[in-house]
């Protein structure tokens, strides 16, 4: 039977949502709110059973830097009060649809789970997240149509709320559910696009903590946490999470937050990966601890990346300083070789747009970003056996490294993989790498 004290259904029992969303709800409860979560597991692991054995409570280790100061804090998280497993407990899941106490649905089913899947007849419990949500919403429409539902997907996909809503409406049409239901979705169900940003390494096996012995669900997270939610000012009335002590923002367009994350955090990761691996560094922490590397990154962000983003410059600089603190986190061991996975695609999506936009502004390519881009290609050419990329890319660089001179291979790599032609900007950058 559904627990009537539950206000939030959370699809996903993994580390990220427990450390990210769980901490926000805990913040609210510690200031007088009473919000309880039921977590939903759709995988075959025994995590739900093991969490239930400790009353769904666990500890959160927040460790890293904030505003330049070292932070190390362990806090209890006890806002999860129930759990269910699908498809085994589908009846309990559907009963929640008739609960007037329940208002919010949070999800992190990953990109693999946020898909449109062909389902069987409506009477059969759906296999996909979107299909199950459609069935749940239809039960709610039938039993308590006056109640509003707020859906907040946290999957790292562009326009995730809009996408999920389109899946739900597509299922409704394929199942030939009433037009009244489809209209009700437009009126009573809010799907918000959102962007989440927090590094959650998971269980801190590398740290010496006594809590590890008693709490197998102890989870580590960095101090920084951002949740950007797309909506209008009136949406504040149904988004209590905005009052969390984390940075939760309501804005009419989250695309700017997504762009700054990709260009400042993700592009920096890719830039330091090429430069770091080429120069013998193993982790983010080692690389950023070298004064010349930290200077390189700071100047690249400040002089080359921020000018390409059309947003408030002071806000961007604050975010950049937060990112630098995150990279300095001594509690996290982040290997550059792991970040190098699929680097050619990352060069295309992260560094290449910066080069193009910067050149449109100044007439030339950014020197430090160009240096890091060439460094990654040079690492591929000099170390084809260490490449973590597609077989096509591995084979290409293995053959290239055996054919012509290094500079000729580098010119060919730029043209073949990034559609960039060699010029004086790259010549100057290359001279600093040899």
N, C-alpha and C positions, 0 to 999 in steps of 0.2 A: 504493500500500500504506500502511496505517495506521502511523504512527510510534509505536513501543512505548514511547518515552520520555515520552509525553504523559499527564498526569494529569487535565487539565481541558479540556473542550470549551466554547468560548465562542461562543454565537450572537450575532453582532453585531460589526462591525469599526469602528464609529464612535468619535467622540471621547470620548463619555461613559465607556464601559466601559474604553477604553484608559487614561483618566486616573484613573478611580475604582477599578476592580477591578485593573487592571494594576499600579497603584502599591502596592496591598496585597500582591499576590503578590511583587512586587519586595522589599518590606519583609521578607517571610518568607525569601526566598532569601538576602538579605544577612545573615541571622542563622543560616544553616546548613541551611535547608530546600532541597529540590530539587523545585520544582513548575513544570511546564512547561505552557503553554497552546497549544491549537490553535484558531485563530479561524475562524469559519464565516461566509461571506458568502452572502446569498440575494438580493442586488440585482444590477443590471446594471452597476454602476460598475466602474472598473478599480483600485479601492483595494487589493484583495488582491494583485493583480499588482505594483503599485508598492511595497507594503509588503514583499513577498517579495524585491524587488530590493535592499532594504537589510536583508536577513536578519531582517525583522519587528521590528527594533530602531528606537526613536525616542526623542526627548527629551521630558521633561515639565517645563514651567515652572510652578512653584508660586509664585503671586504674590498678595499681599494683606496682611491683618493677622491676627495670632494673639495672643491675650492682650494686645491693645493695642500690640503691636510689629509693625513692618513686616517682611514676609517676601518674599524674592525669591531663588528657588533653581531651578537647572536640574539635573535628574538624568536619567541614562540609564535606560530601561526595556528590558530584554532578556529578559524571562521568556516572551515569545511565541516559540515554536520551530517552528510549522508553521501551515498554513492550507489551507482547502479551500473550493470554491465549489459551491453547490447550485443546481439539481439535477445539474449537470454531473459532479460527483465523488461521486455517491451511493454508489458501491461502496466508496470509501475511507471515507466516513462510516459506513457500516454495519459495516465491518471494526473500527472502534473499539469497537463494542458487545462484541466478543469479547476485548477487552484487559483483563486483570486489573489493569493499572496505572492504568487510567482510573477515576475515582471521582466527579468533580464535573461538573455541567452548569450553566453560567451563561447567562442570557439577558437581552437587552434588544432585543426585536423590536418595541418600541413598542406602544401601545394598538391600533394598526391591525393588527399582526401577531398579537396575543394574542387570537385569535378561534376560534370553533367553525365549521369550514367543512365543507360536504358534500364528501366525497372519493369517488373511484372505487373499484374493487376493491382489496383488500389487496395484491395482487401488483404493482399500479402504484404507483410512488413518489409519496408524498403531496405536495400542494402547500402545505399549511399547516404552520406550526411544530409545532402540537400533533399533527397527523397524522404527521409525520416522526418526532417523538419517540416516538410510540406504536410505530411500526415498528421503531425503533432498540431500544427496550426489549424488544420481543418477541424480537428477535434475541439480545439479552443473556440473556433468560429461557431461550432454547433452548440457548445455548452455555455460559454460565457462571452458572447460576442462583444459585450460592452467594454471588456478589459483590453488595455493597451499592452503590446509586447515590444520590447526593445532588443534588437539583435546587433551584437557587436563582434564581428569576426576579427581575429587577430592574425590571420594567415598573412605571410609576406607576399602578397599579390596586389598589383595595382587595382584600385577601385574594388576592393574585396567585398564591401557591402552591396554595391550595385551588382556585382557578379553573382553573389549568392541569391539576391532577390530575383535576378533573371532566371536562375536555375529553379527556384521555387515556383515562379509563374509558369515556366515551361512544363514542369511536372503537373501543375494544376490543369493546364490545357491538355496535356497528353492523357491524363486520367479523366478528362471531361468533367472536372469539378465545376460547380456552378459559377456563373458570372458574378453572382452576389459575393461568393467567397473571394474571387479575384479582386473585386472592388473593395472588400473588407481589408485585404492585405494592404492595399494602397492607403487606406484610411486609418487602420488600427495597428499596423506593424511598421516599426521604424527600423530600416536597415542602414547602419552608418558605416561609411568607409572609415578605416582607421589605420594608423601606422604605429607599430610598437618598436621600441628601441631600448634594449638592455642586454648586456652580455651576461649569460647565465651558464657558467661552466659545468654546473651540476654538483654531484657529490664530490667534496673536496678531499679526495683520497691522498693527495700529495701534501696535505697540511696535518700538523700534529695537534689534533683536537680531541678532547675526551668525549665530546658529544657524538663522535663517530661510532663509538662502541654501543651506545644505547639507542641511537636513532638512525636506522638505515635510510631514512628519507630526508636526512639533513641535506639542504641544497644551498649552494653558494651562488651569490649574485654580486655584481658590482654596485656601488652606490647610485650610479646614474640610472634613471628610469624615465622614459618619455612615452606618453601615449597621446598621440594627436588624433582627435576625433572630428570627423567632418559633419557639420550641421549648422543650424541657425540658432540665434540667441534663445528662442523659445524652447529649444531642446534641453536647456539647462535644467528645467524642471524634472526631467526624467533621467538625468545623468549625475547622480550623487558622487560618482567617482572623481568628478572635477575637484572635489574638496579633499582629495587624498594629499598626503604630504609629498608624494611624487609629482613630477611635472606632467599634469594631465591638461590638455589644451583642447578647447572647442573652437573651431575655425570653419569658415565657409569653404575653404579649399586647402586640403592637406598636401597638395602637390609640391609646395615649396619646402615642406618638412621632408618629404621623400627625396627631393633633389639635393637638399643640403646633406642628408645622410649618405646618399650615394657618392656625392662629390667630395665631402670632407672626411667622413669615416671610411667608407668602402674604398674610395680611390686612394686614400692614404695607406690603407692596408696593402693594396696592390702595388703602390709605388715603393713602399719599404720592402716588400717581398723581393722584388727584382734586385734592388740595390743591396739589400741585406744578404741574400743568398750569394750574389756575385762576390761579395766581400767577406764571406765566411761566417756571418752571424747565423745563429740557429733560432732565436726566438724574438718576438716583438720587444720584450723587456730588455734583452741584450742590446738590440739595435737602438732603441730610444734612449738607453743609458749612455750611449756614446755621444759626447757633446756635439761633434760635427754632424752626426746624423739627426739629432734633435733640432739643430739649427737649420739643416736642410729642409726638414719637414715643416717647421714653423714658417720659414720663408716661402716655401712652396704653397702652403695653405693661404697665408696672408697676402702674398703678392700675385699668385697665379690662379688659385682656385676661387677664392672669395670674389674677385672682380668679375668672374663669369656667372655669378648667381645674382639674379635680380630680386633681391630681398634686403631687408634692413641689415646694414653692414655691422652695426654694433651687436645685434642678435646673433649674426653669423660668427663674429669673433668670440662671443661668449661660448657658443656651441663648440667652436674650434678648441678653445681652452679646455672645455669639458672632455673633448675627445683626446687631447694630449694627456690629461689626467688618467683617462681610461687605459691608454697605451702604457702608461708607467706603472700600472697596477702590479705590485710585487706578489700578489696572491694568485695570479693567473700565469700559467705557463703556456703561451700560445706559440706554437711552432710555425716558423715561416714556411716550412715545407708543406704543412697542412693548408696554409692560406694559399699556396701556389696552385692548388687544384684548379684545373680548367682556366689557367691564366690567360690564354689567348682570348677567350670569351670575355674575361674581366677587363682586359686591355680595351676591347672594343666598346664595352658598355660603361666603363669607368674613366679611363684616361683619355681615350680618343676624343670624346665630346669636349673635354677641357681644352685639349689642343686646338680643336676647331673653333670653339667659341673665343678662346684667348686670341687666336690669330685674327679673327674678325674684328676684335677690339683694337689690337695693337699693330697688326700687319706682320707679326712673326710668331713663331711657336714659343711657348713658355720654356725657359732653359732648364729649370729643375725638374719639371714634369717630363720633359723630353729625355733628360738624363736617366730618370728612373725607368721610363718606358724602354729605352735602349738597353738598360742594364738587364731587364728581364729577358729580352730577346737574346742578349749575349749569353746569359746564363743557360738558356735553352740550347744555343749553338755550341757552347763549350761543355755542357753536361747533358747530352741527350739521354743518357741512362737514368737521370734523376727527374725527368719530366713527368709530371702528373697531369696528363691531358688525354685527349682522345687518341686512339690508335693512328688515325690519319695524321694528326699533328706530330705525334712521336716519330712516325716513319719519315715525315717530311724533314724534320730537323736532323734526324740521324743521317739521312742522305746528304742534306745541305752541308753539314759539318765536314763531309769528306770530299767536297767538290772544289770550291773556289777559295779565295782568300777570305779571311774573317769579315773584312769590311764589305766585300762584294756580297757575301752571304747575308750580312746585316741589311744591306740595301734591298736585296731580294725579299727578305723577311718582311720588311716594312711595306713593300709594295704588294706582296702576295697576301699577307694576312690582315693588313690595316689600310691598304689602298693609299699609302703615303709615299710621296716621292722624296728622295734624299735631297737635302739642301744645306745651306751653311749653318742653320740652327742645329741640325743633327750632327754636322761635322764638328762644331764646337763641343757639343755634348759628348760625342765619341772620344774626342781628344782627352777629356777628363776621366775617361774610364779605362784607357789603355796605359 
